[in-house]
Amino acid sequence: MNIDSLRLFVMAAERLNISGAGRALGLAPAVASARLAKLETELGVELLRRTTRKVSLSLEGSDFLPYAREILAQADAARAALGGSDSGAKGTLRFAAPSSFAQLHVMPLLPEFQTLYPDLTLDLRLSDTRFDAIEGSFDLALRSAPLTDSSLKGRKLADDTRVLCASPGYLEVHGTPEAASDLAGHHFIAWSNLDTRELTNTAGERAVLDPADMICRTIVDDGDAQREATIAGAGLSINSLWSVSHEIRSGRLVHVLPDWQLHDRSVLWLVYPRSNVLTPKTRLFIDFLIERLGHREKW
């Protein structure tokens, strides 16, 4: 299979635009269409369905797409091995991350990264909803959890300490918990799964935070919304320290039960499918994020 044809197919599949993909690669629309048709003839399947109004992936094209990306990654890695450390710092990097973290900590770094690597485009997919790094065909993803998935490899970015917070106004009305047992009956801004959470303190003692024992009238699936609802005084909430450290320092939020934190050993991991070659562009972005974000003490 011709590498250039594969690159054209991947770009056309991502854009759902054959002419646009061809222009990005310096090809006239007719040449791009002919090259894709030749690839489909060689494979014996229709990869992209064309109508006068739109282009869409066929079922076979959707199945073939991750393999085409893998072949291109292997080819880029092979060129990089022959061409020096900067070789391969071009093209598109598909990066998935929680929206809350990306807006606070990744977006401010984009101008610097774009200056360092002007030929590299970041395709950012941002959502606080759990994603599948493999099915989504991402080059790299940020995940906040223990790395237990055997299909993934990763590098640690930073610890993800979770703390209890409330606004000064809420605590003035409802009182400040002095012990873990005081949490029962408080208003709680819960994450959507309403799971019981285990807390541990600096002395090694453990306690349980059970939303069923609290007043859960606000349930969210977005970290920014959770933080803002807490600032507004809707109740107590568990937040990542990277999300609320500025608000705690400014006094907009109060760190409740400061000797206690969520006991889940969460870590911010930069992960990629184990089957993927770690391409130069992916390695560059990993190293960049770790250099800029991995050494912040408690955010």
Steps between C-alpha positions, in 0.01 A plus 500: 500500500617848417576706811391824336164346408454382856580847628243645262237248616562574869479874446185467286341274762572748777372799301230314304621708209707347221572826318604674822729212593651506154566874513671459840734251334554710187273292277234619259148369583494270195840354588394442864180322389692284254760404761233398751316301234824316420552418868143367525553286189819360649324414827182380330268709721334840502667703776309826454146542378460800270179677407452838338439648845739328742772246568466238773699203625381158394494218756814356339662842502426543869656158573805578286565851634688407823724263304575772246594736783725232648679446167560874469627515858744218427620676185547832680689329782727327249577831328567662837752227587695595189446872498580640846303602808289770329391275215132415518396813692232568244151392411203468736504371858163384636492574873206428733480655846249600768361837402543648849872420516571599142338843530691584818840352424545393136342787305730766651798298373383476137671818370836380634455153353393640163808723493729207576336265248335706224443197274303303759121534527320401821155346454359538854199300615397636840232349723464410866311186393711183506637413155656196336851582379512198271156521339543874462827447310678765707878540483503607864251549780502641851336274756452555872485156659722212606656356182349151508402459132746249351429627148655838584848629567567832668722748674410672824434871469419582865314384808129579500421587862125533572376724781171607658398862442219740577439872467537728804133594461383140510707424811369813673143376457545124546806479723851368438553124543765432762513122450414257221191392694367858476452466120167317535210736436704758307407605148726319253571577133539144373667355196254319274579146619414577869762250614605467863846651545766409753689774685832468679675745732859580579492258794400212272140484625225428250141611469221468245328782314164361392280728286199305631563652844514853356259731321580456129290752311770578242653225285752591228726339241726800437785614722466870421129490581575323828756764600272791409203348686721463807615862476134605473425326830301197382680266738816303571679326216807289427735673256843438356750736656612611152143623444449701822846601628462856368155537659629367834794744498271791413246412771213429260502141625595342831687170524269302730651235730854588381648192672283276280513424128341255260667162521505380139868538402397691189780610273497708183629266230589576141393177332509348153395160363762234573488391136595848375849607409598800712550739211733801521207744506340311790826478692560873450158591639539264798840646585365854459207443738713326762759778485238775538250333735661200665705687758235724651483440874136434593394725208 
